[in-house]
């Protein structure tokens, strides 16, 4: 769906954000209005990076998958103050999910609460993690494209900034990743020098999925300054907004 079509669907948000407060609804509405203009500008910039268009038809009969990493017994990375990756992933992902649906894209989300996607009846955490990854992979492969939201962590606290990984199994993954990276840099992190990176074999979902897919490592829980931002609701919404603008500019 073209970004200009967003102007003709202002009432979608009434249905999409039923679980949101009225204040959040107004915030989302304002973001999307701004996104219409921002996406056009971003798309022009992305064309300078790649000669070919990312568009490969519409999303009719397809969907964008948003994947909040971890969940439930799997907390993911943990900050020094006990902040868990899974919680930040979920908040950013829900905002991203709402924004994309609000502008007219079909979107699905792997989890909308603090839970794993594993099969029922599994007792050990290892069994649950294996099942969780396999079930997410099924959803990845059914989607038009997939965006997995994560947080980074490193032993040295000086490292910071959003890092994006892309699957090498689909040619559109790199273009999608470049568009999202550029949006994040232009809107939030102009000093971020981290390059777009291809997936390695140990990144289970990206190395196995057949669809266009990226992982957005939003920031480092090990960096105190960035951790403070990542815990802030306003910054979380800004991250979701920047990622959404990158997707819109890519125009799947």
Order of alpha helices (4+ residues) and beta strands (2+ residues): alpha-alpha-beta-alpha-beta-alpha-beta-beta-alpha-beta-alpha-beta-alpha-alpha
